[in-house]
C-alpha cells in the first residue's frame, strides 16, 4: 500500500490522493512517468517527483525512519505489509498507572518467537534498547497513549526512531472498537480460559502476588497473559491492514462518456 500512497506529499489529502488514483496513476512509477496530473500544478510536480524518489530510495534501503515524520500517524498502517517481516509487536505490564509506577514486564514478538523481559530478572534498559534496534516498525494496541509514553518517561533513550502502528486507531477505521480482548473476540481469537478472564488490573495483582510470595505460578501467568497480547497483535494487524488496503486503495471508473 505504501507504494500506492501519495498522502505523505505536502498538501495532498485523501481526496486528492483518490483523484490521482482515478486518473490511472496508481503507484509511484506511474506518477513519475506522467507529466500532467490534474489538481497538481506543473510547478509543484517536480517537487513531488523528488519526494517520491526519496521515498522509493528509503524503501529500497529498508529505511522506515524516513516515513516516521512525513506519513500521518493515522496512516502508519500503510507501511505494515512492506515492513511486517521486520516489525516488533510490543506490550508492557506495569505496577500501576501513576507517575510513580514502574515497568514489570516487556513482551516482544517478532512474528515467530517471543522475548519476555521481567523486572529484577532480565529487564535491562540497555539490553532492551539493543533488541529494539533490530526492527523497522513497532506495533502495539493503545501504545501511543500508554506503552510508549510510559517507556519514554522512565527510559527516554530506549525507543528507536522508527514508525509506530497503534492498532487501536487502525481498528477504529474499520469500526472495531473496545479493548484488545473485545477486538480479539471479533476475530475469533481464543485464549486459555484462565488467562481469558484476566484484565489490565489483574496483571498488577499478579505482579504483587509474585513479589509478596515469590511463587513462580503468578509470574508465569503474567508472562502468559502478556505473550497472548503480543502474539494476537500480529493476527489482528495482518487482517486489519489488509482490509484497510482494500477499502482505502480503490480506483473509481471514469464517468460514462456523454454524446
PASEBA-1860 file (N, C-alpha, C; in nm, 3 decimals):
! residues 259
1> XXXXXXXX> 0.083/-0.121/0.000/0.000/0.000/0.000/0.086/0.127/0.000 ~ 0.201/0.122/0.066/0.281/0.244/0.076/0.325/0.291/-0.063 ~ 0.351/0.200/-0.156/0.396/0.240/-0.289/0.283/0.291/-0.377 ~ 0.161/0.281/-0.326/0.047/0.340/-0.395/0.004/0.471/-0.331 ~ 0.076/0.512/-0.227/0.034/0.625/-0.144/0.097/0.756/-0.188 ~ 0.015/0.861/-0.179/0.063/0.998/-0.203/0.031/1.089/-0.085 ~ -0.029/1.031/0.019/-0.078/1.109/0.132/0.036/1.178/0.207 ~ 0.159/1.131/0.188/0.274/1.191/0.258/0.326/1.316/0.186
9> XXXXXXXX> 0.275/1.343/0.067/0.318/1.461/-0.007/0.249/1.586/0.049 ~ 0.322/1.693/0.055/0.269/1.818/0.109/0.144/1.862/0.034 ~ 0.038/1.894/0.110/-0.089/1.945/0.058/-0.168/1.840/-0.021 ~ -0.130/1.712/-0.009/-0.210/1.606/-0.070/-0.291/1.539/0.040 ~ -0.423/1.555/0.033/-0.510/1.488/0.131/-0.571/1.363/0.066 ~ -0.659/1.297/0.138/-0.715/1.172/0.087/-0.799/1.194/-0.039 ~ -0.867/1.307/-0.046/-0.949/1.336/-0.163/-0.860/1.356/-0.286 ~ -0.752/1.428/-0.270/-0.659/1.449/-0.382/-0.593/1.317/-0.421
17> XXXXXXXX> -0.556/1.238/-0.322/-0.496/1.108/-0.349/-0.591/1.021/-0.431 ~ -0.717/1.018/-0.393/-0.816/0.940/-0.466/-0.830/0.990/-0.610 ~ -0.825/1.121/-0.626/-0.836/1.179/-0.760/-0.717/1.137/-0.847 ~ -0.600/1.127/-0.787/-0.482/1.081/-0.862/-0.500/0.936/-0.904 ~ -0.546/0.852/-0.813/-0.570/0.711/-0.847/-0.671/0.698/-0.960 ~ -0.775/0.780/-0.954/-0.880/0.771/-1.055/-0.832/0.808/-1.195 ~ -0.718/0.875/-1.203/-0.660/0.907/-1.333/-0.573/0.793/-1.386 ~ -0.570/0.682/-1.312/-0.489/0.568/-1.351/-0.345/0.576/-1.303
25> XXXXXXXX> -0.318/0.675/-1.220/-0.182/0.693/-1.165/-0.182/0.626/-1.028 ~ -0.160/0.496/-1.030/-0.187/0.414/-0.912/-0.063/0.375/-0.832 ~ 0.056/0.413/-0.878/0.175/0.385/-0.799/0.281/0.491/-0.830 ~ 0.391/0.485/-0.756/0.494/0.588/-0.769/0.554/0.592/-0.909 ~ 0.576/0.477/-0.970/0.636/0.475/-1.103/0.549/0.546/-1.205 ~ 0.418/0.519/-1.200/0.328/0.585/-1.295/0.319/0.735/-1.268 ~ 0.331/0.774/-1.142/0.332/0.917/-1.108/0.453/0.985/-1.170 ~ 0.569/0.923/-1.156/0.694/0.981/-1.208/0.693/0.987/-1.361
33> XXXXXXXX> 0.623/0.894/-1.424/0.622/0.887/-1.570/0.515/0.975/-1.634 ~ 0.428/1.035/-1.551/0.319/1.118/-1.602/0.354/1.265/-1.586 ~ 0.352/1.338/-1.696/0.389/1.480/-1.692/0.278/1.568/-1.637 ~ 0.156/1.544/-1.682/0.043/1.629/-1.644/-0.057/1.551/-1.559 ~ -0.074/1.595/-1.435/-0.167/1.531/-1.344/-0.267/1.636/-1.297 ~ -0.393/1.608/-1.316/-0.496/1.702/-1.275/-0.489/1.729/-1.125 ~ -0.510/1.854/-1.088/-0.507/1.904/-0.950/-0.365/1.918/-0.895 ~ -0.265/1.894/-0.978/-0.127/1.917/-0.938/-0.063/2.011/-1.039
41> XXXXXXXX> -0.017/2.125/-0.993/0.037/2.225/-1.085/0.169/2.178/-1.144 ~ 0.203/2.234/-1.261/0.330/2.199/-1.325/0.448/2.244/-1.241 ~ 0.428/2.349/-1.162/0.535/2.399/-1.076/0.561/2.303/-0.959 ~ 0.454/2.241/-0.908/0.467/2.155/-0.791/0.508/2.013/-0.829 ~ 0.477/1.970/-0.949/0.504/1.831/-0.990/0.651/1.791/-0.971 ~ 0.750/1.871/-1.013/0.890/1.829/-0.992/0.926/1.811/-0.845 ~ 0.868/1.894/-0.760/0.893/1.881/-0.616/0.838/1.748/-0.565 ~ 0.715/1.714/-0.607/0.657/1.587/-0.567/0.740/1.471/-0.621
49> XXXXXXXX> 0.789/1.483/-0.742/0.874/1.378/-0.800/0.996/1.352/-0.712 ~ 1.057/1.458/-0.665/1.175/1.443/-0.579/1.140/1.374/-0.448 ~ 1.025/1.409/-0.391/0.983/1.347/-0.266/0.954/1.199/-0.285 ~ 0.895/1.164/-0.397/0.865/1.023/-0.425/0.994/0.946/-0.450 ~ 1.088/1.007/-0.518/1.218/0.941/-0.540/1.289/0.914/-0.407 ~ 1.280/1.011/-0.314/1.339/0.991/-0.182/1.268/0.877/-0.107 ~ 1.135/0.874/-0.118/1.059/0.768/-0.051/1.091/0.632/-0.112 ~ 1.103/0.625/-0.242/1.135/0.498/-0.308/1.274/0.450/-0.268
57> XXXXXXXX> 1.369/0.541/-0.262/1.505/0.506/-0.219/1.504/0.456/-0.075 ~ 1.423/0.520/0.011/1.414/0.478/0.151/1.362/0.336/0.163 ~ 1.263/0.301/0.079/1.211/0.164/0.082/1.318/0.065/0.039 ~ 1.387/0.096/-0.069/1.491/0.005/-0.118/1.600/-0.015/-0.013 ~ 1.625/0.089/0.066/1.729/0.083/0.170/1.675/0.033/0.303 ~ 1.546/-0.006/0.306/1.481/-0.052/0.429/1.486/0.054/0.539 ~ 1.478/0.180/0.497/1.486/0.292/0.590/1.346/0.337/0.628 ~ 1.285/0.266/0.723/1.148/0.301/0.763/1.142/0.436/0.834
65> XXXXXXXX> 1.253/0.476/0.897/1.254/0.602/0.972/1.222/0.721/0.883 ~ 1.249/0.709/0.753/1.219/0.818/0.659/1.071/0.856/0.664 ~ 0.985/0.758/0.692/0.841/0.781/0.686/0.782/0.823/0.820 ~ 0.863/0.820/0.925/0.811/0.846/1.059/0.748/0.984/1.071 ~ 0.809/1.084/1.011/0.760/1.221/1.027/0.683/1.274/0.907 ~ 0.691/1.204/0.794/0.619/1.255/0.677/0.483/1.187/0.656 ~ 0.467/1.068/0.713/0.340/0.997/0.698/0.252/1.027/0.819 ~ 0.128/1.071/0.799/0.041/1.097/0.914/0.033/0.973/1.004
73> XXXXXXXX> 0.033/0.995/1.134/0.035/0.882/1.228/-0.085/0.790/1.208 ~ -0.197/0.846/1.163/-0.317/0.764/1.141/-0.305/0.678/1.016 ~ -0.200/0.701/0.937/-0.181/0.625/0.813/-0.059/0.533/0.819 ~ -0.001/0.514/0.938/0.116/0.428/0.950/0.087/0.285/0.906 ~ -0.038/0.243/0.914/-0.076/0.108/0.872/-0.034/0.080/0.727 ~ -0.018/0.184/0.647/0.022/0.165/0.507/0.163/0.106/0.493 ~ 0.242/0.117/0.599/0.378/0.063/0.597/0.382/-0.085/0.636 ~ 0.275/-0.134/0.694/0.280/-0.265/0.759/0.318/-0.379/0.663
81> XXXXXXXX> 0.249/-0.390/0.551/0.276/-0.504/0.462/0.419/-0.502/0.408 ~ 0.477/-0.385/0.394/0.615/-0.377/0.344/0.715/-0.414/0.452 ~ 0.690/-0.370/0.575/0.787/-0.389/0.682/0.747/-0.495/0.785 ~ 0.644/-0.573/0.757/0.593/-0.665/0.860/0.695/-0.773/0.900 ~ 0.785/-0.809/0.809/0.885/-0.909/0.845/0.990/-0.852/0.941 ~ 0.995/-0.721/0.952/1.089/-0.654/1.043/1.016/-0.575/1.150 ~ 0.893/-0.617/1.181/0.813/-0.548/1.282/0.826/-0.619/1.416 ~ 0.813/-0.541/1.523/0.808/-0.598/1.657/0.674/-0.561/1.720
89> XXXXXXXX> 0.608/-0.662/1.775/0.482/-0.644/1.845/0.515/-0.631/1.993 ~ 0.475/-0.521/2.051/0.523/-0.483/2.186/0.407/-0.458/2.281 ~ 0.426/-0.504/2.405/0.327/-0.476/2.510/0.399/-0.477/2.644 ~ 0.363/-0.386/2.732/0.426/-0.381/2.864/0.321/-0.402/2.973 ~ 0.370/-0.449/3.088/0.289/-0.454/3.210/0.358/-0.364/3.312 ~ 0.280/-0.307/3.401/0.335/-0.212/3.499/0.280/-0.240/3.638 ~ 0.338/-0.172/3.737/0.289/-0.185/3.874/0.165/-0.101/3.898 ~ 0.127/-0.021/3.800/0.010/0.066/3.811/0.015/0.174/3.706
97> XXXXXXXX> -0.068/0.275/3.722/-0.079/0.378/3.620/-0.026/0.514/3.663 ~ 0.017/0.527/3.787/0.061/0.659/3.835/0.203/0.688/3.788 ~ 0.245/0.812/3.806/0.378/0.854/3.764/0.488/0.788/3.849 ~ 0.447/0.725/3.961/0.545/0.659/4.047/0.560/0.511/4.016 ~ 0.476/0.460/3.928/0.479/0.317/3.897/0.590/0.284/3.799 ~ 0.617/0.156/3.787/0.730/0.113/3.706/0.689/-0.001/3.613 ~ 0.776/-0.032/3.517/0.752/-0.141/3.423/0.791/-0.272/3.490 ~ 0.703/-0.370/3.481/0.731/-0.502/3.537/0.769/-0.603/3.429
105> XXXXXXXX> 0.701/-0.596/3.316/0.724/-0.692/3.207/0.721/-0.619/3.074 ~ 0.814/-0.653/2.986/0.812/-0.607/2.848/0.806/-0.732/2.760 ~ 0.702/-0.739/2.678/0.687/-0.852/2.586/0.715/-0.806/2.444 ~ 0.800/-0.883/2.374/0.835/-0.853/2.236/0.811/-0.977/2.152 ~ 0.754/-0.958/2.034/0.725/-1.070/1.943/0.765/-1.028/1.802 ~ 0.851/-1.107/1.740/0.899/-1.073/1.606/0.819/-1.141/1.496 ~ 0.709/-1.204/1.534/0.626/-1.276/1.438/0.654/-1.424/1.439 ~ 0.763/-1.465/1.504/0.800/-1.607/1.512/0.821/-1.649/1.657
113> XXXXXXXX> 0.903/-1.572/1.729/0.932/-1.606/1.868/0.906/-1.485/1.958 ~ 0.880/-1.515/2.084/0.857/-1.410/2.183/0.981/-1.394/2.271 ~ 0.997/-1.275/2.321/1.103/-1.247/2.420/1.037/-1.168/2.532 ~ 1.053/-1.218/2.654/0.994/-1.153/2.770/1.102/-1.105/2.863 ~ 1.096/-0.977/2.897/1.191/-0.918/2.991/1.116/-0.883/3.118 ~ 1.168/-0.931/3.233/1.099/-0.919/3.361/1.184/-0.839/3.458 ~ 1.119/-0.746/3.525/1.191/-0.663/3.623/1.259/-0.752/3.728 ~ 1.386/-0.722/3.754/1.459/-0.796/3.854/1.518/-0.927/3.804
121> XXXXXXXX> 1.487/-0.963/3.679/1.540/-1.088/3.623/1.625/-1.059/3.500 ~ 1.563/-1.010/3.394/1.639/-0.983/3.270/1.596/-0.854/3.202 ~ 1.519/-0.770/3.274/1.477/-0.642/3.216/1.587/-0.539/3.240 ~ 1.672/-0.526/3.137/1.784/-0.433/3.143/1.764/-0.327/3.036 ~ 1.763/-0.199/3.071/1.735/-0.094/2.973/1.826/-0.100/2.850 ~ 1.953/-0.124/2.869/2.045/-0.128/2.757/2.018/-0.248/2.667 ~ 1.986/-0.363/2.728/1.954/-0.482/2.650/1.825/-0.462/2.571 ~ 1.727/-0.395/2.632/1.602/-0.366/2.562/1.626/-0.271/2.445
129> XXXXXXXX> 1.708/-0.171/2.467/1.741/-0.076/2.361/1.805/-0.147/2.242 ~ 1.900/-0.235/2.269/1.968/-0.308/2.163/1.872/-0.400/2.089 ~ 1.781/-0.461/2.162/1.683/-0.550/2.099/1.592/-0.474/2.005 ~ 1.545/-0.358/2.048/1.452/-0.280/1.966/1.519/-0.222/1.842 ~ 1.651/-0.207/1.844/1.723/-0.154/1.729/1.716/-0.248/1.609 ~ 1.674/-0.371/1.630/1.668/-0.469/1.521/1.552/-0.446/1.426 ~ 1.456/-0.365/1.467/1.328/-0.361/1.397/1.306/-0.232/1.318 ~ 1.212/-0.241/1.224/1.180/-0.128/1.136/1.044/-0.066/1.168
137> XXXXXXXX> 0.963/-0.137/1.247/0.828/-0.091/1.277/0.785/-0.147/1.411 ~ 0.728/-0.063/1.496/0.672/-0.108/1.624/0.520/-0.116/1.611 ~ 0.462/-0.224/1.663/0.317/-0.244/1.658/0.266/-0.266/1.800 ~ 0.167/-0.188/1.839/0.109/-0.201/1.973/-0.043/-0.191/1.963 ~ -0.109/-0.208/2.078/-0.251/-0.174/2.088/-0.263/-0.070/2.198 ~ -0.300/0.049/2.161/-0.309/0.164/2.253/-0.172/0.208/2.302 ~ -0.069/0.173/2.228/0.066/0.208/2.269/0.097/0.356/2.260 ~ 0.028/0.427/2.172/0.051/0.571/2.160/0.010/0.645/2.286
145> XXXXXXXX> -0.091/0.592/2.353/-0.140/0.657/2.475/-0.077/0.602/2.602 ~ -0.035/0.474/2.598/0.014/0.413/2.722/0.157/0.360/2.712 ~ 0.178/0.254/2.636/0.307/0.182/2.641/0.426/0.271/2.608 ~ 0.421/0.340/2.494/0.539/0.417/2.454/0.564/0.538/2.543 ~ 0.462/0.617/2.581/0.488/0.726/2.677/0.541/0.675/2.811 ~ 0.491/0.560/2.856/0.536/0.503/2.983/0.684/0.467/2.975 ~ 0.723/0.405/2.862/0.864/0.369/2.844/0.951/0.495/2.834 ~ 0.906/0.592/2.756/0.986/0.715/2.737/1.009/0.789/2.869
153> XXXXXXXX> 0.908/0.790/2.954/0.920/0.866/3.079/1.027/0.806/3.169 ~ 1.037/0.674/3.169/1.132/0.608/3.257/1.267/0.583/3.191 ~ 1.266/0.564/3.061/1.390/0.538/2.987/1.386/0.617/2.856 ~ 1.419/0.745/2.860/1.399/0.835/2.744/1.471/0.794/2.617 ~ 1.582/0.720/2.627/1.663/0.692/2.509/1.647/0.550/2.456 ~ 1.549/0.475/2.502/1.539/0.334/2.464/1.472/0.314/2.327 ~ 1.364/0.384/2.302/1.284/0.356/2.183/1.355/0.402/2.056 ~ 1.356/0.319/1.952/1.421/0.357/1.826/1.338/0.458/1.749
161> XXXXXXXX> 1.402/0.528/1.659/1.335/0.632/1.579/1.273/0.568/1.455 ~ 1.169/0.487/1.478/1.102/0.417/1.369/0.952/0.440/1.380 ~ 0.876/0.416/1.274/0.731/0.436/1.281/0.665/0.343/1.382 ~ 0.552/0.388/1.432/0.475/0.311/1.530/0.332/0.296/1.479 ~ 0.286/0.173/1.471/0.150/0.143/1.431/0.069/0.107/1.555 ~ -0.025/0.192/1.590/-0.114/0.167/1.703/-0.242/0.103/1.647 ~ -0.261/-0.025/1.673/-0.374/-0.097/1.615/-0.508/-0.050/1.669 ~ -0.508/0.013/1.784/-0.636/0.065/1.834/-0.695/0.164/1.735
169> XXXXXXXX> -0.611/0.252/1.682/-0.659/0.354/1.588/-0.686/0.293/1.449 ~ -0.605/0.195/1.410/-0.629/0.129/1.282/-0.760/0.052/1.286 ~ -0.788/-0.015/1.398/-0.914/-0.088/1.413/-1.034/0.005/1.408 ~ -1.017/0.123/1.466/-1.128/0.219/1.470/-1.171/0.260/1.330 ~ -1.077/0.261/1.236/-1.111/0.294/1.097/-1.208/0.193/1.038 ~ -1.210/0.071/1.093/-1.299/-0.035/1.046/-1.417/-0.055/1.142 ~ -1.436/0.043/1.231/-1.543/0.038/1.330/-1.527/-0.078/1.428 ~ -1.402/-0.117/1.452/-1.372/-0.217/1.554/-1.325/-0.141/1.679
177> XXXXXXXX> -1.407/-0.138/1.780/-1.379/-0.056/1.897/-1.378/-0.141/2.023 ~ -1.335/-0.080/2.132/-1.325/-0.150/2.259/-1.181/-0.187/2.287 ~ -1.161/-0.261/2.396/-1.028/-0.304/2.432/-0.977/-0.417/2.344 ~ -0.852/-0.455/2.366/-0.790/-0.558/2.283/-0.867/-0.689/2.289 ~ -0.908/-0.731/2.408/-0.976/-0.859/2.421/-1.112/-0.858/2.352 ~ -1.179/-0.745/2.352/-1.306/-0.735/2.281/-1.284/-0.748/2.130 ~ -1.180/-0.687/2.079/-1.149/-0.695/1.937/-1.102/-0.836/1.900 ~ -1.028/-0.901/1.991/-0.988/-1.040/1.965/-1.109/-1.128/1.942
185> XXXXXXXX> -1.213/-1.109/2.019/-1.334/-1.190/2.003/-1.397/-1.168/1.865 ~ -1.388/-1.046/1.813/-1.443/-1.019/1.680/-1.363/-1.087/1.570 ~ -1.239/-1.126/1.602/-1.156/-1.202/1.508/-1.154/-1.351/1.545 ~ -1.239/-1.389/1.640/-1.250/-1.528/1.685/-1.116/-1.579/1.740 ~ -1.043/-1.491/1.806/-0.918/-1.530/1.871/-0.950/-1.576/2.013 ~ -0.904/-1.695/2.049/-0.936/-1.752/2.179/-0.811/-1.764/2.266 ~ -0.827/-1.739/2.394/-0.721/-1.758/2.493/-0.760/-1.873/2.587 ~ -0.659/-1.923/2.659/-0.690/-2.023/2.762/-0.788/-1.963/2.862
193> XXXXXXXX> -0.883/-2.040/2.907/-0.993/-1.988/2.989/-0.946/-1.903/3.105 ~ -0.845/-1.950/3.178/-0.798/-1.876/3.295/-0.742/-1.741/3.255 ~ -0.659/-1.737/3.151/-0.599/-1.611/3.106/-0.705/-1.523/3.040 ~ -0.803/-1.584/2.978/-0.908/-1.507/2.911/-0.988/-1.423/3.010 ~ -0.990/-1.465/3.135/-1.067/-1.393/3.237/-0.991/-1.273/3.294 ~ -0.862/-1.261/3.259/-0.780/-1.152/3.313/-0.809/-1.020/3.243 ~ -0.788/-0.914/3.317/-0.795/-0.777/3.263/-0.671/-0.702/3.311 ~ -0.658/-0.576/3.267/-0.538/-0.498/3.298/-0.505/-0.493/3.446
201> XXXXXXXX> -0.606/-0.473/3.529/-0.583/-0.466/3.673/-0.533/-0.596/3.730 ~ -0.571/-0.708/3.669/-0.525/-0.839/3.717/-0.376/-0.856/3.696 ~ -0.321/-0.793/3.591/-0.176/-0.800/3.567/-0.100/-0.736/3.683 ~ -0.153/-0.627/3.736/-0.092/-0.562/3.852/-0.099/-0.654/3.973 ~ -0.215/-0.717/3.992/-0.233/-0.808/4.105/-0.140/-0.926/4.097 ~ -0.124/-0.984/3.979/-0.034/-1.098/3.962/0.109/-1.061/3.999 ~ 0.152/-0.941/3.960/0.287/-0.897/3.994/0.302/-0.882/4.146 ~ 0.203/-0.823/4.209/0.209/-0.803/4.354/0.212/-0.937/4.427
209> XXXXXXXX> 0.134/-1.033/4.377/0.132/-1.166/4.439/0.267/-1.235/4.421 ~ 0.326/-1.219/4.305/0.458/-1.278/4.280/0.563/-1.217/4.373 ~ 0.561/-1.084/4.387/0.661/-1.018/4.470/0.643/-1.050/4.619 ~ 0.519/-1.067/4.661/0.494/-1.091/4.804/0.515/-1.237/4.843 ~ 0.497/-1.330/4.748/0.508/-1.472/4.782/0.631/-1.539/4.722 ~ 0.683/-1.483/4.613/0.794/-1.547/4.544/0.751/-1.670/4.466 ~ 0.621/-1.694/4.454/0.567/-1.811/4.384/0.570/-1.787/4.234 ~ 0.644/-1.871/4.160/0.656/-1.855/4.015/0.523/-1.873/3.942
217> XXXXXXXX> 0.426/-1.933/4.007/0.294/-1.951/3.944/0.238/-1.817/3.897 ~ 0.255/-1.714/3.978/0.197/-1.584/3.946/0.272/-1.515/3.831 ~ 0.403/-1.523/3.832/0.478/-1.459/3.723/0.458/-1.535/3.593 ~ 0.441/-1.667/3.601/0.415/-1.745/3.480/0.281/-1.707/3.418 ~ 0.182/-1.684/3.501/0.053/-1.640/3.450/0.063/-1.501/3.386 ~ 0.139/-1.414/3.451/0.156/-1.279/3.397/0.227/-1.282/3.263 ~ 0.329/-1.366/3.251/0.402/-1.378/3.125/0.310/-1.436/3.017 ~ 0.229/-1.535/3.052/0.136/-1.593/2.955/0.036/-1.488/2.907
225> XXXXXXXX> -0.015/-1.411/3.000/-0.111/-1.304/2.966/-0.047/-1.205/2.869 ~ 0.077/-1.166/2.896/0.148/-1.071/2.811/0.179/-1.131/2.675 ~ 0.220/-1.258/2.672/0.251/-1.324/2.546/0.129/-1.335/2.457 ~ 0.015/-1.365/2.516/-0.109/-1.371/2.438/-0.135/-1.236/2.371 ~ -0.111/-1.129/2.444/-0.132/-0.995/2.388/-0.048/-0.974/2.262 ~ 0.082/-0.999/2.272/0.170/-0.964/2.160/0.153/-1.059/2.042 ~ 0.126/-1.187/2.069/0.105/-1.282/1.959/-0.023/-1.249/1.884 ~ -0.128/-1.215/1.957/-0.256/-1.184/1.894/-0.251/-1.053/1.815
233> XXXXXXXX> -0.159/-0.964/1.851/-0.144/-0.839/1.775/-0.111/-0.867/1.629 ~ -0.030/-0.969/1.603/0.006/-0.999/1.465/-0.115/-1.043/1.385 ~ -0.197/-1.129/1.442/-0.318/-1.176/1.373/-0.408/-1.058/1.339 ~ -0.425/-0.970/1.435/-0.512/-0.853/1.412/-0.450/-0.760/1.308 ~ -0.319/-0.734/1.319/-0.252/-0.644/1.224/-0.263/-0.696/1.081 ~ -0.241/-0.826/1.061/-0.250/-0.884/0.927/-0.387/-0.860/0.866 ~ -0.490/-0.887/0.944/-0.627/-0.875/0.892/-0.667/-0.729/0.872 ~ -0.641/-0.646/0.974/-0.684/-0.506/0.968/-0.614/-0.431/0.857
241> XXXXXXXX> -0.483/-0.449/0.843/-0.410/-0.375/0.740/-0.448/-0.419/0.600 ~ -0.478/-0.548/0.583/-0.525/-0.594/0.453/-0.664/-0.537/0.421 ~ -0.750/-0.534/0.521/-0.884/-0.476/0.499/-0.875/-0.327/0.469 ~ -0.790/-0.257/0.541/-0.775/-0.114/0.515/-0.720/-0.087/0.376 ~ -0.628/-0.173/0.330/-0.575/-0.156/0.194/-0.686/-0.169/0.091 ~ -0.774/-0.266/0.112/-0.883/-0.288/0.016/-0.985/-0.174/0.017 ~ -1.013/-0.121/0.136/-1.114/-0.016/0.145/-1.059/0.121/0.109 ~ -0.930/0.142/0.128/-0.869/0.273/0.101/-0.826/0.287/-0.043
249> XXXXXXXX> -0.756/0.186/-0.092/-0.699/0.192/-0.228/-0.800/0.137/-0.327 ~ -0.876/0.226/-0.388/-0.975/0.186/-0.487/-0.973/0.285/-0.601 ~ -0.977/0.235/-0.720/-0.978/0.319/-0.839/-1.120/0.325/-0.892 ~ -1.177/0.445/-0.891/-1.313/0.463/-0.938/-1.316/0.476/-1.090 ~ -1.410/0.407/-1.157/-1.417/0.421/-1.303/-1.457/0.562/-1.343 ~ -1.409/0.611/-1.457/-1.447/0.745/-1.502/-1.595/0.750/-1.536 ~ -1.656/0.868/-1.528/-1.799/0.879/-1.561/-1.821/0.842/-1.707 ~ -1.939/0.789/-1.739/-1.966/0.749/-1.877/-1.960/0.867/-1.973
257> XXX> -1.911/0.842/-2.094/-1.899/0.948/-2.193/-2.037/0.985/-2.246 ~ -2.063/1.113/-2.248/-2.195/1.161/-2.294/-2.185/1.212/-2.437 ~ -2.273/1.164/-2.520/-2.274/1.210/-2.661/-2.365/1.330/-2.675
END
